Amino acid sequence: MTTDHRSPRTALTADTLINSDLAAAEAGVVPATIRKWVQLGHLVPSGRRGRALLYRLEDVFAAERAARRKSPAR
């Protein structure tokens, strides 16, 4: 029997606060896109950890859906 000694990943919920790198990974975009959504007002930071802005996962997904609706079909 093999034992996995890696630490378990924290479960993400809609209210989880995440940094821009993780937000980008969850939304399937690059971190610059997260910053652009903030600049355009599509995403509002929900807190800070040091100098890093934090975002609610639910807000990140809402911004992603809004961006997809606005992008032209190819």
Secondary structure, DSSP 8 states (H G I E B T S, - for coil): -----S-------TT-EEEHHHHHHHHTS-HHHHHHHHHHTS----EEETTEEEEEHHHHHHHHHHHHHHS---
